[in-house]
Amino acid sequence: MVVSEQLKKQIVIEVLALVFLIGVILYAIFAIHKSNDNKITSIQGMVIVVDDTNMKSLEKHSDGEGLETEGVKYTVTNNNPNDVDYDLVIIPSIHDEEVLKQIRVSADDLYVANLTELPRNGSGYVLSSYTLKSGYTKVHLIKAWFMLSTPDSLLKDKITFEYRLEKK
């Protein structure tokens, strides 16, 4: 009788340990999947993480409403021994000027501008220029939306953006 009670306790302990192990494995799988939502790159000692999981397709908004959207977090860490100057560049997936003229953008909630009025950098537009001190990290917040006056006929294509850091 004593042996069977010990055996029951051992089985319960092993089942609980197995359930715990399965929980840890599921958590690890979820954590790995979540980290894959970020795009992580490294350019000459600069570590860049783009989290665009909250970026929704562009919608019509006033500037105030556009600034309240979640946008994209773009984190830059300078691991170089010296300060680094860089441009934050946004590259739209389309090149139709008529559509691009209807897009408003914001960087770090500091200003709002028409996308096509920003300085060009190859196929993209320079949102802003920055200097980052050695060992520091800067988190940029990028938002984009269509102007309220945008004709519905221009809203048919889904527009995505690539975000790039260009060292000067």
C-alpha positions in Angstrom: 0.0 0.0 0.0 2.8 2.4 0.8 4.5 1.7 -2.5 1.4 2.5 -4.5 1.1 5.9 -2.7 4.7 6.8 -3.5 4.1 5.7 -7.1 1.0 7.9 -7.4 3.0 10.9 -6.0 5.8 10.2 -8.5 3.4 10.1 -11.4 1.7 13.3 -10.3 5.1 15.0 -10.0 6.1 13.8 -13.5 2.9 14.9 -15.1 3.2 18.4 -13.5 6.8 18.6 -14.7 5.7 17.6 -18.2 2.9 20.2 -18.3 5.4 22.8 -17.1 7.9 21.8 -19.8 5.3 22.0 -22.5 4.3 25.5 -21.2 7.9 26.6 -21.4 8.3 25.3 -24.9 5.1 27.0 -26.1 6.2 30.3 -24.5 9.6 30.0 -26.2 8.0 29.4 -29.6 5.7 32.4 -29.1 8.6 34.6 -28.0 10.7 33.6 -31.1 7.7 34.2 -33.4 7.1 37.6 -31.9 10.8 38.6 -32.2 10.7 37.7 -35.9 8.1 40.5 -36.4 11.0 42.9 -36.0 13.4 43.5 -38.8 16.9 43.6 -37.3 19.9 44.8 -39.3 23.4 46.0 -38.6 25.2 48.6 -40.8 28.8 49.5 -39.9 28.4 49.3 -36.2 24.8 50.6 -36.2 22.1 48.2 -35.0 18.7 49.0 -36.5 15.4 47.4 -35.4 12.2 48.2 -37.3 9.0 47.1 -35.6 6.2 47.7 -38.1 3.7 45.3 -36.6 1.4 48.2 -35.8 1.6 49.8 -39.2 -1.8 49.5 -40.9 -2.7 50.3 -44.5 -3.0 54.0 -45.0 -6.3 55.6 -44.3 -7.7 59.1 -44.7 -7.0 61.2 -41.6 -6.7 64.8 -40.6 -3.2 65.7 -39.4 -4.3 65.4 -35.8 -5.8 61.9 -36.3 -2.8 60.8 -38.3 -0.5 61.8 -35.4 -2.6 59.6 -33.1 -2.0 56.4 -35.2 0.5 53.9 -33.9 3.0 54.0 -36.7 6.3 52.3 -37.0 9.1 52.2 -34.3 12.5 52.5 -35.8 15.3 52.0 -33.2 18.9 52.9 -33.9 21.8 52.1 -31.6 25.3 53.5 -32.3 27.9 50.9 -31.4 30.7 52.9 -33.1 33.4 54.7 -31.1 32.4 58.0 -32.8 29.2 60.0 -33.3 27.3 59.1 -36.5 25.3 61.3 -38.8 22.4 59.7 -40.7 19.3 60.2 -42.7 16.1 58.4 -42.0 14.6 57.4 -45.4 11.1 56.2 -46.3 10.7 54.3 -49.6 7.1 53.8 -50.8 6.1 50.6 -52.7 4.5 52.6 -55.5 5.9 55.4 -57.7 2.6 57.0 -58.8 3.2 60.7 -58.1 -0.5 61.4 -58.1 -1.0 59.0 -55.2 2.3 59.9 -53.4 1.2 63.6 -53.3 -1.7 62.6 -51.2 0.4 61.1 -48.4 1.3 62.9 -45.2 4.1 61.7 -43.0 5.5 62.4 -39.5 8.8 61.5 -37.9 9.0 61.5 -34.1 5.7 63.5 -33.9 7.8 66.6 -34.4 6.4 67.7 -37.8 4.0 66.8 -40.5 4.9 67.0 -44.2 3.6 66.0 -47.6 5.7 63.0 -48.6 6.6 64.4 -52.1 7.8 67.7 -50.6 10.6 65.9 -48.6 14.2 65.8 -50.0 14.8 62.8 -52.3 17.3 60.1 -51.7 17.4 57.6 -54.6 13.9 56.0 -54.7 13.0 57.3 -51.2 12.4 60.4 -49.3 14.5 61.8 -46.4 12.2 62.1 -43.3 14.9 63.7 -41.2 18.6 63.9 -40.5 20.1 63.0 -37.1 23.4 62.8 -35.2 23.7 59.9 -32.7 26.4 59.9 -30.1 28.5 56.9 -29.6 26.8 54.3 -27.3 23.4 56.0 -27.5 20.1 54.7 -28.8 17.4 56.7 -30.5 13.8 55.5 -31.1 12.1 57.1 -34.1 8.3 57.0 -34.6 7.2 57.1 -38.2 3.6 57.7 -39.2 1.9 58.0 -42.6 -1.7 58.6 -43.7 -3.7 59.9 -46.7 -5.0 63.5 -46.6 -8.7 63.9 -46.0 -9.1 65.4 -49.5 -7.7 62.3 -51.2 -10.1 61.1 -53.9 -11.3 57.5 -53.2 -10.1 56.5 -56.7 -6.5 56.8 -55.4 -7.0 54.6 -52.4 -7.3 51.3 -54.4 -3.7 50.1 -54.1 -2.2 49.0 -50.8 0.9 51.0 -50.1 3.7 49.6 -48.0 7.0 51.3 -47.0 10.6 50.3 -46.5 12.5 52.3 -43.9 16.2 52.7 -44.3 19.0 54.4 -42.5 21.6 56.2 -44.7 24.9 57.1 -43.0 26.3 60.4 -44.2 
